[in-house]
Amino acid sequence: MTTADGDRILLKHGAGGRAMRRLIAESVLTAFASDPPERAGVLGVSAMDDGGAVRLGDQWLVVTTDSHVIQPIFFPGGDIGRLAIAGTVNDLAMMGATEILGLTCSLVIEEGFPRRDLERILGSMRVASAEASATVIAGDTKVMGAREIDGIVINTTGIGQTRHLVRDAGLQIGDRIVVTGTIGDHGMAVMALRHGLQLDADLRSDVAPLAGLIRAALDASIDGVSAMKDPTRGGVAGAVHEMAAKSGVGVVLVAGELPVRPQVRGVSELVGIDPLFVANEGKALLGVRPDAVAAVLAALRGHPLGRDARVIGVCVPDHVGNVILDTGFGRRLVAEPDGDLLPRIC
C-alpha cells in the first residue's frame, strides 16, 4: 500500500523548499500561533523569517535556532561544527543582528562516536566562533544508543541585537538583488564527496560566518538594504522565490551575472544540477535600493568574504512572487524548488 506525502514526513519536508514551508504553515504555525497573531514589538513564527525578534527600548533582540544533520559530517572546507556556528550567526546577520550576544550549543551524540572526531568538531566551532566574535555561553549534551541517530546532531541558538531590523519581505520595485559571492560551492562540494565522484576540480564548501561582512554592508547604507536572506537549502532560486513572494514583487535574474566558479559549473553540467538550486553556507542575498548599490557593493568587495559580490537581478512589478531568468537569448520562468536536490546538506 502506498502512502500519500501528506501522511508521512519525508526528507523533502526538511529541505528548505515549497514542501517544507507548506509543512510549517499547516502544522507548526498552527501549533504555535499566538492570539492576537501579531503583537506590537514582536516578530514571531508567523513571519517565517530567519529568526524572531522582540523590541526592547530602541533595540531589537533577535533570536534564532537551528539544528544541523549534514552527512557527511566532515567535508572539504569545513565540518558540522563550523556549519553550526556559521549557520546560526548568519541567520542573525540576515536580520541585521551582527552584534552577537551569545550562542548555545546542544550536542546529541551516538554511542560509539569517536572522541577524536568530537574534539575536532568542537575545535572547528571554537575557530568559527572567534571569527564571528561570538561566544558559546550555554549548552547541553545527550548520548543516544548505537544506530538510534546518525553520528551526531548539533543544535545551536543565537541571540543578537540591532537597532535596525531587516526582514526578508522588504523588497520594492526597482531594488537590485545582490549576491555576496559565488554560488553553489557548498552543495557541490558535499555532493561530490557523498557520492564519491572522482574529480580533478578543487571543490570546497564556502561555509563561513558572515556577521562582519553584513555589518560592512549595513554601515555603508543602513537604509539602502531593504531585505536579506542566506541562500542555503534550495539555493539562490529558493531564497529569491521566498523573498519575492513575501514582498509582493517579481524578480528578474540575469544569467550572465550569476557568479559561479568554473569547477562548480563543470560539475553542475556533469550531474545535471543548476547551481541556482544548490545550497550555499557562506553567501547572502541582499535587496538594495538603486541609489545605494554602489556604496553597498564597494563595502562588500572590500571584505575578504565579499570580493566576488555583484548585482544579479532586479525587482519588477509583474510576475509577482515568481523568478524569471534572462538568459540573454530570452526569458524563462525559474521553478520554485519543492525540496533540496541534496537532502541533509546542513
Number of C-alpha atoms within 10 A of each C-alpha: 3 4 7 8 11 8 7 9 12 12 14 20 21 18 24 22 24 20 20 20 19 13 15 18 15 11 11 14 16 11 10 12 13 13 7 7 12 14 11 8 12 16 20 19 20 17 15 16 22 24 24 21 26 17 17 12 9 9 14 23 20 27 22 22 21 18 17 21 20 21 20 17 21 17 20 16 16 18 22 25 28 23 28 30 34 25 29 25 33 29 29 31 32 26 29 27 29 27 19 20 17 18 23 18 22 16 18 17 22 19 17 12 14 11 9 9 12 16 12 14 20 16 14 20 23 17 14 23 21 12 16 20 17 23 18 17 11 12 13 11 10 12 15 15 10 13 10 11 15 18 20 21 20 21 20 24 25 28 24 23 24 21 14 15 18 23 23 26 21 19 30 21 17 17 26 28 26 24 29 25 25 21 29 30 27 28 30 27 22 27 21 18 17 13 8 9 11 8 11 7 12 9 23 19 22 24 24 23 30 27 24 19 22 28 18 21 23 20 13 20 18 16 13 21 26 20 25 31 27 27 26 26 28 28 27 26 26 27 25 30 26 23 26 24 18 18 20 21 26 25 30 24 24 17 16 12 14 21 20 18 15 10 17 24 18 13 21 16 12 9 10 9 15 16 26 20 27 27 32 30 27 26 30 27 24 27 29 29 22 15 12 17 22 13 15 27 23 17 22 27 19 16 16 10 20 25 16 17 25 23 21 18 25 22 25 20 13 13 17 17 19 22 27 20 18 18 13 9 6 7 14 12 12 18 13 19 21 18 22 27 21 20 20 17 24 26
